[in-house]
Amino acid sequence: MSPSEISAQPHGLGPTRAKVLGLLEGTRRPMTVSDVGAALELHKNSARFHLDALVDAGFALRSTASTGSQGRPPRGYAATSEAPSVTNMHLLELTQLLLRHFVASSPDATALAEDAGREWGESVTDRDTPPEQVLAELCNRLADRGFGVAREGSTLRFARCPFRATTPPEQLPLVCAIHQGFLEGFARASRGNLMVGRLEVGKQVCSVTIS
């Protein structure tokens, strides 16, 4: 499947709703109507309309958090693992071009991809993060990049991968190798003294043990 074929697959959301979903997919925590309206310069009624439509479509979840204060608590919205990826065609084409011509053509493509990922992971590590907060910071970094991350003790589970629906199947193992290296590089450059296991890639959920 070519980049143009992948990028041409419609998500049917429309430009504004796609922006709302893209914002939810890139956040670490549920967002309120006011958060979304302020970020995208939308009237609150418009933001609520698009958020509720995403919930009805199964692309977002609505939750109510207790604030401990009087009054109705605000509702939060978060993207689900069923949400379609809202991609940028140019970046998608560039990524696939680099993978195809500079990584896949290498005699040891997997090792090269992991090395690149380690350098990437090291480059985004905040070396001032206290050791006990490193794993939480790693989860935040992954969430910033569109992953749906759930932490269960020392295991991280990824229910949403931003590449699964937009990357040709033959290139996905290289994408996973890059992220294996990312995890290792982040852990190595941090103060957490963490050991990273191998990514276990499933049909729906991927997981890795970090201890």
C-alpha positions in Angstrom: 0.0 0.0 0.0 1.4 3.4 -1.0 1.5 6.5 1.1 -1.1 8.1 -1.1 -3.4 5.2 -0.8 -3.1 5.2 3.0 -3.5 9.0 3.4 -6.5 8.9 1.0 -8.5 6.7 3.4 -11.2 9.0 4.7 -11.9 9.2 8.4 -15.2 11.1 7.7 -14.8 13.5 10.5 -14.5 16.8 8.7 -11.7 19.3 9.3 -12.9 20.8 12.7 -13.8 17.4 14.2 -10.5 16.0 13.0 -8.7 18.8 14.8 -10.6 18.1 18.0 -9.8 14.4 17.8 -6.1 15.1 17.0 -6.0 17.3 20.1 -7.4 14.5 22.3 -5.0 12.0 20.8 -2.0 14.1 21.7 -3.0 14.9 25.4 -1.9 13.1 28.5 -5.2 13.5 30.4 -8.9 14.0 29.6 -9.8 17.5 28.3 -12.8 19.6 29.2 -15.0 21.5 26.8 -13.3 24.7 27.9 -9.8 23.2 27.3 -10.7 22.2 23.8 -12.4 25.5 23.0 -9.4 27.5 24.2 -6.9 25.3 22.4 -8.7 25.4 19.0 -10.4 28.8 19.4 -13.8 27.3 19.3 -17.0 28.5 21.0 -17.8 26.2 23.9 -21.0 25.1 22.2 -19.1 24.1 19.1 -16.5 22.3 21.1 -19.1 20.4 23.0 -21.0 19.5 19.8 -17.9 17.9 18.2 -16.8 16.2 21.4 -20.2 14.6 21.9 -20.2 13.5 18.3 -16.9 11.8 18.8 -18.3 10.0 21.8 -21.3 8.9 19.8 -19.0 7.6 17.1 -16.9 5.6 19.7 -13.8 7.7 19.1 -13.9 9.4 22.5 -14.9 8.6 26.1 -16.7 11.0 28.4 -16.0 11.0 32.1 -16.8 13.1 35.1 -14.1 13.7 37.7 -14.7 14.7 41.3 -13.1 18.0 42.2 -14.1 18.0 45.9 -15.8 21.4 45.5 -19.4 22.4 45.2 -21.1 22.6 41.9 -21.3 20.3 38.9 -17.9 18.8 38.2 -16.6 19.3 34.6 -16.7 16.5 32.1 -13.5 15.2 30.6 -13.0 13.8 27.1 -10.3 11.4 26.0 -9.7 9.5 22.7 -10.3 5.8 22.6 -8.2 3.0 21.0 -10.9 2.9 18.3 -10.2 6.4 17.2 -8.9 6.8 13.6 -5.4 8.3 13.2 -5.5 11.9 12.0 -2.3 12.0 10.0 -0.3 14.5 8.0 0.2 13.3 4.5 3.6 14.9 4.0 5.1 13.6 7.3 3.6 10.1 6.5 5.2 10.0 3.1 8.5 11.3 4.4 8.6 8.7 7.2 7.8 5.8 4.8 10.4 7.1 2.3 13.1 7.1 5.0 12.2 3.7 6.3 12.2 2.2 2.8 15.4 3.7 1.4 17.6 4.2 4.4 16.5 1.5 6.9 14.9 -1.4 5.1 17.7 -1.5 2.5 20.3 -2.1 5.3 21.8 -5.6 5.8 20.7 -5.3 9.4 17.7 -3.1 9.3 16.3 -4.0 12.7 19.6 -3.2 14.5 19.8 0.1 12.6 16.3 1.0 13.5 16.9 0.2 17.2 20.1 2.3 17.2 18.2 5.2 15.8 15.5 4.8 18.3 18.0 4.8 21.2 19.5 8.1 20.0 15.9 9.5 19.8 15.0 8.3 23.3 18.2 9.7 24.8 17.5 13.1 23.1 14.1 13.6 24.8 15.1 12.4 28.2 14.9 15.0 31.0 18.0 14.1 33.0 16.7 16.2 36.0 13.7 14.0 36.5 13.9 12.3 39.9 14.4 8.5 39.6 11.0 7.6 41.1 9.3 9.7 38.4 11.1 8.5 35.4 8.6 5.8 34.4 5.7 8.3 34.7 7.6 10.8 32.6 8.2 8.1 30.0 4.5 7.4 29.8 3.9 11.2 29.3 6.4 11.3 26.5 4.7 8.4 24.8 1.3 9.9 25.3 2.6 13.1 23.7 3.4 11.1 20.6 -0.1 9.6 20.2 0.2 6.3 22.1 -2.5 5.1 24.4 -0.5 4.0 27.4 -1.7 2.1 30.4 0.7 1.4 33.3 0.2 -1.8 35.3 3.0 -2.0 37.8 6.2 -2.4 35.8 4.3 -3.2 32.6 3.3 -0.7 30.0 0.4 -1.6 27.6 -0.3 0.2 24.4 -3.9 0.1 23.3 -3.4 2.7 20.7 -0.5 3.0 18.2 -0.5 6.0 15.9 1.4 4.0 13.3 -0.7 0.8 13.1 -3.3 2.2 10.7 -1.0 4.4 8.6 2.1 2.3 8.0 2.4 -0.6 5.5 2.5 -4.0 7.2 6.0 -4.7 5.9 7.4 -1.5 7.6 5.6 -2.0 10.9 8.4 -4.2 12.4 10.9 -1.5 11.7 8.6 1.1 13.4 8.4 -1.2 16.4 12.2 -1.6 16.4 12.6 2.1 16.5 10.3 2.4 19.5 12.1 -0.5 21.2 15.3 1.6 20.9 13.4 4.7 22.0 12.4 3.0 25.3 16.0 1.7 25.8 17.5 5.0 25.1 15.2 6.9 27.3 15.8 4.5 30.2 19.6 4.5 29.7 19.8 8.3 29.7 17.6 8.8 32.7 18.4 8.5 36.4 15.9 5.7 36.9 18.3 2.8 36.4 15.6 1.0 34.5 15.8 -2.2 32.5 13.7 -2.5 29.4 12.3 -5.8 28.2 11.4 -6.6 24.6 8.2 -5.2 23.1 5.5 -7.9 22.8 3.5 -7.0 19.7 -0.1 -8.2 19.6 -2.9 -7.8 17.1 -4.6 -5.1 19.3 -2.4 -4.4 22.3 1.4 -4.2 22.6 3.2 -4.4 25.9 6.7 -4.1 27.5 8.1 -4.7 31.0 10.3 -2.0 32.4 11.8 -2.5 35.9 
